[in-house]
Structures are given as structure tokens and as C-alpha cells.
Amino acid sequence: MSSIIMKKIIIRTPNFIGDTVNTLPAIELLKQEYPDAVFTIVGPLFVRDLFSQDKRITRFIPCKKSLCYFFPLLFTIRKEKYDLGVLFNNTFIFALIFRLSRIKCLIGYKNEGRGFLLHHKPRLNRNTHYINRYAYLVNSYLNNKYTFLPPLNILHSGEATFHFENNQKTIGFYPGSPKKKFRQYPASHTIELLKQLSSYNIVMLGDSEEHSYYEECLQKAGHPQTLNLAGKISVEQFINTISNIDLLITIDSAAMHIAAATHTPFVALMGLSTSPVSCITPKVNFGKIIRIENNLIDEEKYLQNITPQIIIENISAILA
């Protein structure tokens, strides 16, 4: 396939930030194979900042789930006359949009009865890691030319988003809030952990609905050096914040994957997940996944097993 000249490549990302981070090695394979090609990304608006510093990405086209965007999106893509379309999401509707857009070659997993729309269509093995899943789609199209995964890396500006008037190390903390239900690190654990982290600067991370909850936790913990950025920064600033901290503690998989891609040490707290842990664990050696199942029947209570002391021990080991 590499003998074919590819001038314009369009990529449909997954619908989540963490999953999109995992497509970056696959996109790097495409860049290596087609060094003269320019790329367009199609995806939810909130993934745009993942590509804002990549000069090979010349255009971002936001998409929404509503059917009213079907024809405007189709005609927007059709006008550009793309040589290759890569579907990293597995829906029928986007395979149809890309095919009707007259993209010369279309690759994606054979899923949701969309095989007849695709030119290259391997079967999806859901037991493989997400990074391998996306890279395999590209590599199989390239006749399995490549053997190793490119490094996981987000191009980012690294612009500072916080400043503390001391020389203490800074820890980012994303414990979640009650709105995340069983994916929230328990409030009592969160407050106790903040107390035990008094010798570190703390930057709280999350969305706007978590901001006030974090304020309550910080007040009860009485931590002297904290900054609550939840809901106050863009995705690009979120990436830069994680790249500038010394360590991240998170229940959120997107933040975990961004840490892996910005080479920031992390401690990920794993409870009940929508995907097998083996499929989402970052392929880096500077992070720690903590998951304690023991004999609990209810998987939703797994996070309660991860005590603040266990986290402190892991932080000390990593930062040492």
C-alpha cells in the first residue's frame, strides 16, 4: 500500500479523549509511511486540543451525534477529495458518511454491518489493548510493515497554568465527585489523603461540576498549598497542567492517558471500569495502577479498598 501516493488523509477519532490519545501511535505510523501527506481530524470538539500543536494536522472538523449534521459533514468532506480515510470509531454511520464522501480508500474494523462500505476491513479483537487495536488497523493496511509501536506522545506547548511560591513538588489530584457515582474516590478518603499530602502543592483537576465539591474537600482538609482548576481550564490547558506537575493521582482514565503521553508519573485508582483493565493500562514504566479487588462481591466498591496510606506509599516510591 505504501507505493500509493497519499496527499490527503482524513481520520475519524474515537468519541473519548483517553481513547483518542491511544490512537496517537497509529497516527504516527501513518505519518512515517506518508511523510508528504497532510491530515484532517474529525471528532468531538473536545478532542481538538489534542492535535493543536501538530503541524501535520491542517484541519479539524467537529462532529456531533445529531442526524441534522449528516449532510453538512458529508458535503464538507466530499469537497476536499481525500485519498485515505481511517475510521478509529466503529459506527456504521461514519463509515457511510466517509463512503458517500467519495474517499478513495477507506479503512476500519468490520463492525456494525459496515464491512461492505470499507476497502480494508479486518475483524476487531476486543481483547487487545486499545493502542494495539488502533495500530493494528493501520499496520494491517500497510501489509504489517511495522513491528514496533511508536512512542506515545502528545505534542503540546507546555505552557505553565499554575505557580506556587515554594520549592515543593506539585501533585495533580483528580478524585472525581459524587456525580461520577461508583467511579468517585470516596470523600472521606479524599479528605484524609489531602491531609497527608500537606508537604506537596496540590492542583485539583476535573470538570465544572466538580469544582464546588473540591472546594468543600479542600476546606475540610485544611491543606495549605492548593489550587482548584476543575472546570476552569481548556483541554489544551489540562494537557499542559498534567505535563507540568510532578505526579498525577487520578480516577479518570483520560487524565491517566494524557499523563502517559506527556511523560508524567501517575498513580491511577482503578475501580469498576467499562473496559478490561488489561486493555487500557498505559504502556509506560513510570505509572502505577492500583486496583484492589479482594473478596468484595460488589465491584462498584473497589475504590474503597484503596486507602490514602496505600497511595502515599506509591507516591513515595515513584518520586523517590
N, C-alpha and C positions, 0 to 999 in steps of 0.2 A: 504493500500500500504506500510505502514511503516514496516510490517513484512518481506518484501522483502529486502535481503541484497544488498546494493548498494556500490560497491567498487570504481567504476569509473563513474563520471558524466561529461558530456560534454554540454556546454551551448553556444548557438549562440546569441550574443548580438544584440541589435538594431544597426543601422548604424550611430547614432549620439551620441556625448558624453553626452549631457543632458539626453537623453532617457536611455542611459546605466546606468547613475547614479541612475535613478529611478528604475532600476532592482535590486539594492543592497538589499533592504528589502526582496525581493523574494528569492534571493540567500542565504540570512541569514536563511530563513525558511528551505531551503534545507540543510544547514549546521547543523541546530538544529535537523532535522529529521534523517540525516545520518552523525553522528559525526565521523565515521571512513572513510568516502569517501574522495577521492581526486578529484579535479576539473580541467577540461580543459576549457579554454575560446577560442571561435572562434569569431573573429570580425575584423573590420578595424584596421590597425596598430595603429592609433592614440588613440584608447581606451585602449591600453595595459597598459599604465601607471596608469590607474585607479585601477589596480589589482597588481601592482608591489610590494606592501608591505603586501600582503595577502598570508600567508604561506600555506593556504589550496589550493590555485591556483598553481598547479605544472607545468602547461604548458599553453602557449598562442600560438594559431595558427592563423596567419594573413590570411585574405581572401580578394580577390578582385572581382570586378564585372565581369571581363572578363571570357568568357566561357573556355578559354585555361587553367584556373586553376581548372576546374571542376573535372577532373580525378585525378590530383595530390592530391587535397584536399580529395577526396573520398578515395583514397588508403591510405593516411596518417591517416585518422580517422579509417578506417577499421582495420588497423593493431593493434590498441590499444584495441579493443573489449570492448566497453563501455556498461555499464549496463543501463544507463539512458541518454537520450538526451532531452534537453529543448530548444525549439525554441522561443526566445523572439522577433524575427523578423517574419514577416508574409508572406514571399515569398514562392512560390511554389518550386523554385529551391533548396532552402536549406532543405526543407522537403524531397525532392527527394535525395539529397546528403546524408542526415542523414539516410534515409531508406536503401539506397543501401550500406551504410557503415555497415549494419547489427548490428545497435544498438538495444539492446534487447527490450527497451521500449522507445517510442518517444512521447513527449507531445508538443502540440502547439495549437493555435487557428485555428478553421476551417475557412480557408480563402483561396482565390485564387484557389478554387477547389482542395485543397490538403488533404481534410479530409480522403480519402482512404489510405493515407500514414501514418496517425497518429494512435497511440493506444489510446491516451486520447485527445479529441478534442472538448472542449467547444466552444460555439459561442462567437464571440468578440462583446462586447458592447462598442462602440466608445465614449459613453457619460461618461464613468467612468474615473477617474483620472488615469494618466499613472502608478503611483505607485501601485494603487489598481488593475489595469489591469494586471500587471505582477505578483503581489502577488496572485491574484485570480487564475491565471493559475496553479500555484504551489499548492495552498491550495485546489483547487477543485480536483486535482490529489491525494492529501493526505486525501480525504474524508472530507474536510472542518474541519480538526482537530484544526486549529489555529483560534483564534478570533481577535487578535490584530496584527497590523503591527510592526515588529521590528523597532528600531530606524534607521533613515537614517544616514549612517556613511561611510566615505571613510577612509580606513587605509592609512596613509601617514606618511612620516618621519618628516615633519615639519621643514625641513632644511631651514635656512634663505637664501633668494635670494636678499635681499636689506638691506641697513643700512643708516640711516640718523644721522648726528651729532647733534641731539637735542632731546628733550623730547616731541615733538608734536605728536599728533595722526596721523596715516597714513591711507589715503583713497586710495583704488584702483578705477580706473576710466576706464570703457570700453564704450566709446561713439559710437564706430563704425566710419566708414569713408564713403565717397560718393559711394564706391563700394557696400555698403550694401543698397543703394538706400533708400527706404522709411523706412528702419529699422535703419537708422543713426539718432542719436540725432543731431539736426541742428547745423551747425558750429558756428553760432552767439551765440546760447545758450551755446555751449560747452566752448567757449572763456570766456563768461561772468561768467559762473559757476566757471571756473578755477580762475578767478579774485576774486570771493567771497570766495574761499576756501584757501586764502593766509595764513591762520593760521594753515593749515594742511600740512603734507607731502603728495605728490601725486605720485602714481605709475600708469603709464598708461599701460593698458593691451589690447592685440589684436593680430592680425597676422602680418606677414611681410609686407603685402600690406598697412597696416595702419600706419606703423612706421613714414614715412615721413610726412603724413598728421598730425599726432600728434605733430611732431616737429614744424610744422607751427603754430598750435593752441597754443602750449606752448610759442612760441616766441611772439605771439601777446598778450597773456595773461600776460606775464612777471612774471609768478609765480616763487618765489624764491627757492622752495624746490621741485624738481620734478625728476622722474626717468622714462624714456621711455623704458619699457621692451617688447613692442609689437614686435613680431617676433623674439625675442632674447632668448626665454626660451622654454624648452621642456614642454610637457603636465604635466609631474611629477613636474617640477618647477612651472608651472602655478598653480597647486593644492597647492603646498607649499606656494606660494606667497599669494594666497587668504586666506590660513589658518593663515597667519601671519599679515595681515592688520587688522585695527580696524573696517573698514567698506568698503563695495563694492558698487559702483554705476555702473549699467550695463544695456545695451540694449540687451545683449546676454544671451539667456536662459541657455546655457551650463555653463557659469560663475555663473549664479544665482543658478543653482542646485548644483554646486560644493561648493558654499558658504553655502548653506543649509546643505550639507553633512559634511562640516568642521566646522560647528557651528560659522560661521562668519556673523555678521549682514549685511544686504544688503538693498539697495533701487533699485528695478528693474523698469525700464522705459518701459512701455508696449504700443506698437502701434498696427498696423495690424499684426496678428500672423497667422501661418499656422495651429494652433490648438486652440480650445476654451480655454480661459484663465482659466476657472474652471478646466480644465484637466491637467494644467501644473504648477499651483501655488504651490510652496513648502509647505509641511505640517509642518511648523515651526512657532514659535511665535516671532522670532527675526528679521523678514524681513518685508519690506513694498513694496507692488506692487502699482505703480502709473499708473493709466490709466484714462485719461480724454477724454471722447467722445463728450460731449456737442451736439451741433446741426450741426456738420460738416457732409456733405454728403460723402466726400472722406475719408475713413478710413485710407488711407496712410498718412494723415496729422495729425493724433492723437498726435504724439510725439511733434509737435509744441505747443500743449496746455500745456505741462509740462514745466513751466518756471523755471529758476535757483532758484528763490526765493522759489518755492514750494519744490524743492529738499533740499535746505538749511534748511527749516523748519522741514522736515522729518529727516534730519541728526541730527539736534539739539535734536529732541525728542528721537531718538534712542540712541545716545551717552550720553544723559543726564542720 
